[in-house]
Amino acid sequence: MREEERAVLSFQKLPNLKTSHSSLSETTHHRKPLWRNAQFSCRTRSAGNNGSFVNFASVSMAETKEDERNEFAPSLAQLMKHPLAILAYVPRDAAIFTAGAVAGAAAKTVTAPLDRIKLLMQTHGVWAGQESAKKAIGFIEAIVMIGKEEGIKGYWKGNLPQVIRIIPYSAFQLLAYETYKKLFRGKDAELSVIGRLAAGACAGMTSTFVTYPLDVLRLRLAVDPGFRAMSEVALTMLREEGVASFYYGLGPSLLSIAPYIAVNFCIFDLVKKSLPEKYQQKTQSSLLTAVVSAAVATLTCYPLDTVRRQMQMKGNPYKSVLDAFPGIMQRDGVIGLYRGFVPNALKNLPNSSIRLTTFDFVKRLIAASEKEFQRIVEENRHKQSQDASN
């Protein structure tokens, strides 16, 4: 072998080099080139010496398949023939965000009348504000009251701010849940029950905090007959009560939404996962699973929802959550904590079912589109390889 053809191994000290114990053969989720600084220990032997340990640095790049994906990407004709593959060009997070927004808006609009009835039942005692006033109204009574005083449109009063709120709320919540699940995975990449509950709770609180002022505006517009527009409500609150009024009841809201979303999402995931594989891919299974998870979560967490609604009202007599619970029970009894439960359950079951079923369907659609895209890439690569060999 000639001198210039010999391979030479050299050692060189690199100052300020950060070390890592990561394997050089790792690959990233997005198949991008991976660079890692690695630290090794090497034993050397010499005459009269048993050896010593020294460190040296190495940099390696993992192979990437992005170039192959781009080189053999489907043609326009192939995409027209297999339209599902087009979805693979949409970023996964963007697809989930959009699906959550559309599903949330549709679900809220369909169930808006039940939500309006529930709010009146929850807050009528506080809104009346007088000893002589009737403390509570029933389900049928609330339906008649809205129809008599406001007509058909009254059942959808406050729905616009609700839809405006639910679009980012639902989108952030579902996207945040997927993000938090990745953060709470264990070393074995598995997600425990506690991890699922924590992911759901964090997702619920994140989306609630971001959209809370819109929720307060929607409540005031829905229960106060003096207001006609969301802008009117906002300006009145800002002028008379200040900026803090947009966050009345935030504490109990976070406390109520965290366990609700945690229980709802966790049960949905676990029940769906426990089903036989052939049923996991069926939309009907997602729908029934969502109904069960929403029912359990609603029954468990509803009292906290009643507390937060009453604390959002102007002039409410409660200073804290601990003050509100005994106050409601003293005025209306234990049943007072469950005022509006029937319309809320009737609203939440289809609402949650639509959202979770749509979300689950979109995730499966995204996975299917990626498989279809990759199948076409492999097909094109194989075809080019055959043409080259011929």
VENHU-V968850 format. One line per field, one symbol per residue. burial: + if it has 24 or more other C-alpha atoms within 12 Angstrom, else -. A space follows every 10 residues. Layout:
burial = ???
//
This chain:
burial = ---------- ---------- ---------- -----+---- ---------- ------++-- --------+- -+++------ ---+++++-- -++-++++++ ++++++++++ ++++++++++ +++++++--- ----+++++- -++-++---- ---+++++++ ++++++++++ ++++++++++ +--+------ +---++++++ ++++++++++ ++++++++++ ++++---+-+ --++--+--- ----++++++ ++++++++++ ++++++++++ ++-------+ --+-++++++ ++++++++++ ++++++++++ ++++-+-+-- +--++-++-- -+---+++++ ++++++++++ ++++++++++ +++++++-++ -+++-++--- ----------
//
